[in-house]
Amino acid sequence: MAHTKRKRTRKHRGTPAGTIERAGRTGRPRTREEAKKIARERRAERWNKPPTWKSSAQRAAIAAAIFGVLVTLLFGRSVAQGVALAAFMFLLYIPLGYGTDLTIYRFRQRRRQTQSK
C-alpha cells in the first residue's frame, strides 16, 4: 500500500523526553535597527497601495454583521429586522469606506510628494 503522507525534507531531532526539536532560522538574527527598518518599509508599502472595492466590501461586511448582532441583542429587534438593517448598512458602508480610504490615500500621496521635493 502506498504511503499517503509526504516525507519530510528536514531532519527532526528527538530528545530523551520524546519531544521533537526542529532547527529554526539558520541565518544570523536581525538587529533591532534592521527589524525597525523592515517594519518601516512594509508599512510604507501598505500605505502606498491604492484602496480597492474588495477591501471596502470586506470591511463593510464585518461592520454590518456586528451592527446586525448589536441591533438584535441590544435594541431587542427581531432577527429579520436585524438582518434587514445589516443589509442596508452593508450597502451604505461600502461607498463610505471606499471614499474614506481614497481620501486618506490621496492625502498620504500628496504629503509624500511634498516631502520628497
C-alpha positions as CSV (number, residue, x, y, z in Angstrom):
1,M,0.0,0.0,0.0
2,A,1.3,3.4,-0.9
3,H,2.2,6.0,1.7
4,T,-0.3,8.9,1.8
5,K,2.0,11.1,3.9
6,R,4.7,13.1,2.2
7,K,8.2,12.5,3.6
8,R,9.8,15.5,5.4
9,T,12.8,17.1,3.8
10,R,14.3,18.5,7.0
11,K,15.7,16.5,9.9
12,H,14.0,16.4,13.2
13,R,16.0,15.7,16.4
14,G,14.3,13.8,19.1
15,T,15.1,14.3,22.8
16,P,15.1,11.6,25.5
17,A,11.8,13.0,26.8
18,G,10.2,12.3,23.5
19,T,9.8,15.9,22.3
20,I,11.0,16.9,18.8
21,E,13.3,19.8,18.2
22,R,13.4,21.4,14.8
23,A,16.1,23.7,13.5
24,G,14.8,27.3,13.3
25,R,16.2,30.1,11.2
26,T,19.8,29.3,10.5
27,G,20.8,32.8,9.4
28,R,22.1,35.4,11.8
29,P,19.4,37.1,14.0
30,R,18.2,40.6,13.0
31,T,19.3,43.6,15.0
32,R,16.7,45.8,16.4
33,E,17.6,48.5,13.8
34,E,17.2,46.1,11.0
35,A,13.8,44.9,12.3
36,K,12.6,48.6,12.6
37,K,13.8,49.3,9.0
38,I,12.0,46.3,7.6
39,A,8.8,47.2,9.5
40,R,9.0,50.8,8.2
41,E,9.4,49.6,4.6
42,R,6.5,47.2,4.9
43,R,4.3,49.9,6.5
44,A,5.2,52.3,3.6
45,E,4.4,49.6,1.0
46,R,1.0,49.1,2.7
47,W,0.2,52.8,2.8
48,N,1.2,53.3,-0.9
49,K,-1.3,50.8,-2.2
50,P,-4.5,52.4,-3.6
51,P,-7.7,51.3,-1.9
52,T,-9.8,48.6,-3.6
53,W,-13.6,48.0,-3.7
54,K,-12.9,44.5,-2.5
55,S,-11.2,45.6,0.8
56,S,-14.0,48.1,1.3
57,A,-16.7,45.4,0.8
58,Q,-14.9,43.1,3.3
59,R,-14.7,45.8,5.9
60,A,-18.3,46.7,5.3
61,A,-19.4,43.1,5.7
62,I,-17.7,42.8,9.1
63,A,-19.1,46.1,10.3
64,A,-22.6,45.3,9.0
65,A,-22.6,41.9,10.7
66,I,-21.5,43.5,14.0
67,F,-24.2,46.1,13.5
68,G,-26.9,43.5,12.9
69,V,-26.0,41.5,16.0
70,L,-25.9,44.6,18.2
71,V,-29.3,45.8,16.9
72,T,-30.8,42.4,17.6
73,L,-29.3,42.0,21.0
74,L,-29.2,45.5,22.5
75,F,-32.3,47.0,21.0
76,G,-34.5,43.9,21.2
77,R,-35.4,43.9,17.5
78,S,-36.3,40.6,15.7
79,V,-33.7,38.7,13.8
80,A,-35.4,39.6,10.5
81,Q,-35.2,43.3,11.3
82,G,-31.5,42.9,12.3
83,V,-30.7,41.2,9.0
84,A,-32.6,43.8,7.0
85,L,-30.8,46.7,8.8
86,A,-27.5,44.9,8.4
87,A,-28.0,44.5,4.7
88,F,-28.9,48.2,4.3
89,M,-25.8,49.2,6.4
90,F,-23.6,46.9,4.3
91,L,-24.8,48.7,1.1
92,L,-24.2,52.1,2.8
93,Y,-20.8,51.2,4.3
94,I,-19.2,50.1,1.0
95,P,-19.0,53.5,-0.7
96,L,-18.4,55.3,2.6
97,G,-15.5,53.1,3.4
98,Y,-14.0,53.4,-0.1
99,G,-14.4,57.1,-0.1
100,T,-12.7,57.4,3.3
101,D,-9.9,55.1,2.2
102,L,-9.4,57.1,-1.1
103,T,-9.3,60.4,0.7
104,I,-6.7,59.1,3.2
105,Y,-4.7,57.6,0.3
106,R,-4.7,60.8,-1.7
107,F,-3.7,62.8,1.4
108,R,-0.7,60.5,2.1
109,Q,0.4,60.6,-1.6
110,R,0.3,64.5,-1.6
111,R,2.2,64.6,1.7
112,R,4.8,62.1,0.3
113,Q,5.3,64.1,-2.8
114,T,5.9,67.4,-0.9
115,Q,8.3,65.6,1.5
116,S,10.4,64.2,-1.4
117,K,10.8,67.7,-3.1
